[in-house]
Amino acid sequence: MPTEILMPALSPTMEEGTLAKWLVKEGDTVSSGDIMCEIETDKATMEFEAVDEGVIGKILISEGTEGVKVNTAIAVLLEEGESADDIGKSAAPKKDAAPTANEEKAEAAPAPKSGTASAAPAAPRKDGERIFASPLARRIAADKGLDLANVTGSGPKGRIVKADVQDAKPGAAEAPKAATAPAADKPAMPTSPSANQVARAYEGRDYEEVKLDGMRKTIAARLTEAKQTVPHFYLRRDIKLDELMAFRAQLNKQLEGRGVKLSVNDFIIKATALALQAVPSANAVWAGDRVLQMKASDVAVAVAIEGGLFTPVLQNAEMKSLSALSTEMKDLAARARDRKLAPHEYQGGSFAISNLGMMGIDNFDAIVNPPHAGILAVGAGIKKPVVNAEGEVVVATVMSVTMSVDHRVIDGALGAELLKHIVDNLENPMAMLA
């Protein structure tokens, strides 16, 4: 029976994507692991691999199509002995990603008569999480009464494929879960004016309507949610940078032969990573009903790109040298601007840094990006009059920083301790190399 190839969820937040480019055509033979197409998510352009072998019988979604919902059929794969004549109406693209109740019943029904293709059952879930399985594997499992929650996948990223279910025996069905009481109604959140209401307010004025892409929609939704649900508070400090600037110049002179040039931001990343190790209770993330205290310092750094931003994550930043952090950050930033980062490179982390000082901003307040516990907003280093230890007024380079904190994870005193360690590391940069 022909197998539908569905639009994959290439990241946990992906709901729809753009089918950017087909790398195969109808009639081509593909094997598991072959690259079939390129898909644009809200964050990056990623390659989609075949998980089963067969012949591309029909391409249902043409390249360049935007807003293709996850689980929509994008092509039909034919197995050995099948032909394009076996593709019936059930192979037509679905309008919605999520099947309705009637569609779910139809998918569970016996296979249709010869001449039409059998659609795979809906993607199964375990504890609310989607179980990734190929359409053919889902159909075989349904025919055998096999619970995919009990099957270990051997395909890419643990995906369940045909070989995993062919010889598997059905296990006992899960006991029905007890009915839970309906949640109490939450008070309605205030809503923004509709697009039509806003447009009416500007009737008669010239303007250009700019369509939101997937990245801008995601940024708008996530940061609105963050500002509404995360109890922010803010801690501010000034940091004297003169020692750091002199030390940086000395290091850069020594590193010239290796083609490495350290930025102030590299020192900030290192200082933050070491501070999170010195204050381990602050190296944590909010997980709904618990806090996950992290062992390593995985620091996210905001990178501006056209139409939005990425926050690539430098893992184990406390263990890396300044030159290694500098090289890795430059690579991540370059690939972020080209939208070539893989999901694991911009997901995770416990703390973030947003530096607008290089753009001349003196100071600002950043929004915490859940599940991070905090974000450090970095302003420009500016020459100012300061009073030194001897009581004399001198000129110093001063950088203003603001740490936005999730109060559910970090209390005031703990946040102050974390920020103190960041300041100490930056004002005594040689100690970071000890």
C-alpha positions in Angstrom: 0.0 0.0 0.0 1.3 3.5 -0.8 2.7 5.3 2.2 2.2 9.0 2.9 5.3 11.0 3.8 4.2 13.6 6.3 5.5 17.1 7.1 7.8 16.4 10.0 8.1 18.3 13.3 11.8 19.3 13.1 11.8 21.1 16.4 9.7 20.9 19.6 8.0 24.3 18.8 7.4 23.7 15.1 3.7 23.7 14.1 4.1 24.5 10.4 6.9 25.1 7.9 7.8 26.0 4.3 8.7 23.3 1.9 11.7 25.1 0.5 13.1 22.7 -2.0 12.6 19.1 -3.3 15.8 17.2 -3.8 14.0 14.2 -5.4 11.4 13.9 -8.1 8.6 11.6 -8.9 9.9 8.2 -9.9 13.2 8.5 -7.9 14.1 5.6 -5.6 15.1 6.5 -2.1 16.5 4.6 0.8 16.5 5.3 4.6 18.8 8.2 5.3 18.5 9.8 1.8 17.9 13.5 1.8 14.5 14.2 0.2 13.9 17.9 0.7 14.8 21.1 2.5 12.2 22.5 5.0 12.3 26.0 6.5 11.1 26.1 10.2 10.6 29.2 12.2 14.4 29.1 13.0 16.3 27.4 10.3 16.4 25.6 6.9 16.9 21.8 7.6 17.2 18.7 5.5 14.5 16.0 5.8 15.7 12.4 5.4 13.7 9.4 4.2 13.0 6.8 6.9 11.7 4.1 4.6 12.9 2.8 1.2 10.7 3.0 -1.9 9.9 5.0 -5.0 8.5 8.6 -4.9 5.1 8.0 -6.5 3.7 11.5 -6.2 4.7 14.9 -4.8 1.7 16.5 -3.1 3.2 19.7 -1.9 5.2 21.8 -4.4 8.4 23.5 -3.3 8.0 27.0 -2.1 4.7 26.3 -0.4 4.4 28.2 2.9 2.4 27.3 6.1 2.4 23.5 5.6 1.1 22.1 8.9 3.0 19.4 10.7 1.7 15.9 9.8 0.3 17.1 6.4 1.0 14.6 3.6 3.7 16.1 1.3 4.4 13.1 -0.9 3.5 9.4 -1.4 6.1 6.6 -1.3 5.5 3.4 -3.3 6.8 0.0 -2.1 8.1 -2.7 -4.3 5.5 -3.9 -6.8 3.3 -0.8 -6.4 2.7 1.8 -9.1 1.3 5.3 -9.3 -2.1 3.7 -10.2 -2.3 2.5 -6.6 -2.4 6.1 -5.3 -6.0 6.9 -4.5 -7.8 9.9 -3.1 -6.6 9.2 0.4 -3.1 10.4 -0.7 -4.4 13.9 -1.3 -2.9 16.5 1.0 -4.8 17.2 4.2 -5.9 20.7 5.0 -5.2 20.5 8.7 -2.3 19.0 10.6 -4.4 17.8 13.5 -7.1 15.1 12.5 -10.6 15.6 13.7 -12.4 13.0 15.7 -14.1 11.6 12.5 -10.7 11.5 10.7 -9.2 9.6 13.7 -12.0 7.0 13.4 -11.5 6.7 9.7 -7.8 6.1 10.1 -8.5 3.3 12.6 -11.0 1.7 10.2 -10.1 -1.4 8.1 -8.1 -0.9 4.9 -10.2 0.3 2.0 -10.9 -1.8 -1.0 -8.3 -2.3 -3.7 -7.6 0.8 -5.9 -7.2 3.2 -3.0 -4.3 3.8 -0.7 -4.5 3.3 3.1 -3.6 6.3 5.2 -1.4 5.7 8.2 -3.0 6.1 11.7 -2.5 9.5 13.4 0.8 10.1 15.1 0.7 8.3 18.5 1.6 10.1 21.8 2.9 8.9 25.2 2.5 11.1 28.3 1.5 13.9 26.0 4.7 13.7 23.9 4.5 12.7 20.3 6.0 9.3 19.4 7.9 9.6 16.1 7.2 6.7 13.7 7.1 6.3 10.0 3.6 6.0 8.4 4.3 2.4 7.4 5.4 1.5 10.9 2.2 3.1 12.3 0.0 1.2 9.9 1.7 -2.2 10.7 1.4 -1.5 14.4 -2.3 -0.7 14.0 -2.9 -3.9 12.1 -1.1 -5.9 14.8 -2.7 -4.1 17.7 0.8 -3.0 18.8 1.3 -0.1 21.2 4.1 2.0 19.8 4.8 3.4 23.3 6.5 0.0 24.1 8.6 0.0 20.9 12.2 1.3 20.7 13.0 3.0 17.4 16.1 2.3 15.5 15.6 5.1 12.9 17.1 8.6 12.8 16.8 10.3 16.3 14.9 7.2 17.6 12.2 7.2 15.0 10.3 3.9 14.8 10.6 2.3 11.3 9.2 -0.8 9.6 11.9 -3.1 10.9 11.1 -2.2 14.5 7.5 -3.3 14.4 7.6 -6.3 11.9 8.6 -8.9 14.4 7.3 -7.1 17.6 4.5 -8.8 19.5 1.6 -6.7 20.9 1.8 -6.1 24.7 -0.9 -5.6 27.2 -2.9 -2.5 26.6 -2.4 0.3 29.1 -5.0 0.6 31.8 -7.4 3.5 31.2 -6.4 6.6 33.1 -8.7 7.8 35.8 -10.9 10.7 34.7 -9.6 14.0 36.1 -11.7 16.8 37.3 -11.9 19.7 34.8 -9.6 22.5 35.6 -11.2 25.6 37.1 -11.8 28.3 34.5 -9.0 30.9 34.5 -9.8 34.5 34.2 -9.7 35.7 30.6 -6.5 37.5 29.6 -6.9 40.9 28.1 -6.7 40.7 24.3 -5.0 43.1 21.9 -7.0 44.9 19.2 -7.7 42.9 16.1 -5.9 43.5 12.8 -9.0 45.1 11.4 -9.5 47.4 14.4 -5.9 48.6 14.1 -6.2 49.1 10.3 -9.4 51.1 10.8 -7.5 53.5 13.1 -5.1 54.3 10.3 -7.7 54.6 7.5 -6.6 57.3 5.0 -2.9 57.0 5.9 -0.3 55.4 3.6 1.3 52.3 4.9 2.8 49.0 3.7 1.5 45.7 5.2 4.4 43.4 6.1 3.5 39.7 6.4 4.9 38.0 9.5 7.2 35.1 8.8 7.4 32.0 11.1 10.3 33.4 13.1 8.6 36.7 13.9 5.4 34.9 14.9 7.3 32.7 17.2 9.2 35.6 18.8 6.0 37.5 19.3 4.2 34.5 20.9 7.1 33.4 23.2 8.1 36.8 24.5 4.5 37.9 25.1 4.0 34.7 27.1 7.3 35.2 28.9 6.4 38.8 29.9 2.9 37.7 31.1 3.9 34.5 33.0 7.5 35.0 34.2 7.7 37.2 37.4 10.7 39.4 36.3 12.8 41.5 38.6 15.9 43.5 37.7 19.4 43.9 39.2 21.8 46.6 37.9 25.5 47.1 38.3 28.3 49.2 36.8 31.5 47.4 35.9 34.9 49.1 35.5 36.5 47.7 32.4 40.0 49.3 32.3 41.8 46.2 33.5 39.9 44.0 31.1 40.6 46.3 28.2 44.3 46.3 28.9 44.4 42.5 29.5 42.4 41.9 26.3 44.8 44.0 24.2 47.8 42.1 25.7 46.1 38.7 24.8 45.1 39.7 21.3 48.7 40.7 20.6 49.9 37.3 21.7 47.1 35.5 19.7 47.7 37.4 16.4 49.7 34.5 14.9 46.7 32.1 15.5 44.2 34.4 13.9 42.2 34.8 17.1 40.9 38.2 18.2 39.0 38.2 21.6 36.0 40.5 22.0 34.7 41.9 25.3 31.7 39.6 24.7 34.0 36.6 24.9 35.1 37.7 28.4 31.4 38.3 29.4 30.5 34.7 28.4 33.4 33.3 30.4 32.7 35.5 33.4 29.0 34.4 33.4 29.9 30.7 33.0 32.3 30.8 35.9 29.8 32.8 38.0 27.1 30.1 37.4 29.6 27.5 38.8 30.3 29.7 41.8 26.6 30.1 42.6 25.2 26.7 41.5 21.7 27.3 42.9 21.3 30.1 40.2 22.4 27.7 37.4 18.9 26.4 37.0 15.8 26.4 34.8 12.1 26.5 35.5 10.3 23.2 34.6 6.7 23.9 35.5 6.3 22.1 38.8 10.0 21.8 39.7 13.4 23.4 39.1 16.2 21.7 37.2 19.6 22.6 38.7 22.2 22.3 35.9 25.7 20.9 36.4 27.5 22.6 33.4 27.3 26.2 32.5 25.4 26.3 29.1 25.3 30.0 28.2 23.0 31.3 25.4 24.0 34.4 23.5 21.5 36.5 21.5 22.5 37.0 17.9 20.6 39.5 15.8 19.7 38.3 12.3 17.5 39.8 9.6 13.9 39.7 10.8 14.6 38.3 14.3 17.2 36.7 16.5 18.7 33.4 17.6 20.2 32.5 20.9 22.8 29.8 20.1 24.1 28.0 23.2 27.7 27.5 24.2 27.8 24.3 26.1 30.2 23.7 29.0 31.4 27.3 28.7 33.1 27.2 32.1 35.5 24.6 30.8 36.5 26.3 27.5 39.4 28.8 27.0 38.7 32.4 25.9 40.1 31.6 22.5 37.9 28.5 22.1 34.8 30.4 23.2 35.7 33.2 20.7 36.1 30.7 17.8 32.9 28.8 18.7 30.8 32.0 19.1 32.0 33.4 15.7 31.0 30.1 14.0 27.6 29.9 15.7 26.8 33.6 14.9 27.8 33.2 11.3 25.6 30.1 10.9 22.8 31.8 12.8 22.7 34.6 10.3 22.5 32.1 7.5 19.8 30.2 9.4 21.9 27.1 9.3 21.9 26.2 13.0 20.5 22.8 14.1 17.9 22.8 16.9 20.3 21.4 19.5 22.6 24.4 18.9 20.0 27.0 19.9 17.9 25.1 22.4 18.7 24.6 26.1 21.0 26.7 28.3 20.1 28.0 31.8 21.2 31.7 31.3 21.4 34.1 28.4 23.4 37.2 27.4 22.1 40.0 25.2 24.8 42.6 24.3 23.6 45.9 22.7 26.7 47.8 23.9 28.4 47.3 20.6 25.4 49.2 19.0 25.9 52.2 21.4 23.1 51.4 23.9 24.1 52.6 27.4 21.7 50.2 29.3 18.4 48.3 28.8 16.2 45.6 30.3 16.0 42.3 28.5 13.1 39.7 28.7 13.9 36.3 30.2 13.6 33.6 27.6 11.9 30.6 29.3 13.0 28.2 30.7 16.1 30.2 31.4 16.3 31.7 34.9 17.9 34.9 33.8 19.4 37.1 31.1 22.2 39.7 31.3 21.6 42.9 29.3 25.0 44.4 28.5 25.4 48.1 27.6 28.3 50.0 26.1 31.6 50.7 27.9 31.7 54.5 28.3 34.4 56.7 29.8 33.0 58.3 33.0 34.4 60.2 36.1 34.6 57.8 39.1 36.0 57.9 42.6 38.9 55.5 43.1 39.9 53.7 46.3 42.0 56.7 47.3 39.1 59.1 47.1 40.3 60.7 43.9 38.1 61.5 40.9 39.5 59.7 37.8 38.3 58.8 34.4 37.4 55.1 33.9 35.7 53.0 31.3 32.4 51.9 32.8 29.9 49.3 31.4 26.3 49.2 32.7 24.6 45.8 33.0 21.1 44.8 34.0 20.2 41.2 35.0 16.6 40.2 34.4 15.7 37.3 36.7 12.8 34.8 37.0 11.8 35.1 40.6 10.4 31.6 40.6 14.0 30.2 40.3 16.2 33.0 41.7 15.5 35.2 44.7 16.9 38.6 45.2 19.9 37.8 47.4 20.8 34.8 45.2 20.6 37.0 42.1 22.7 39.7 43.7 25.4 37.0 44.6 25.4 35.8 41.0 25.8 39.3 39.6 28.6 40.1 42.1 30.6 37.1 40.8 30.1 38.3 37.2 31.3 41.8 38.1 34.3 40.4 40.1 35.3 38.2 37.1 35.2 41.1 34.7 37.0 43.6 36.9 39.7 41.0 37.7 40.0 39.2 34.3 43.3 37.5 35.0 41.7 35.5 37.8 39.4 33.8 35.2 42.5 32.1 33.7 43.7 30.8 37.1 
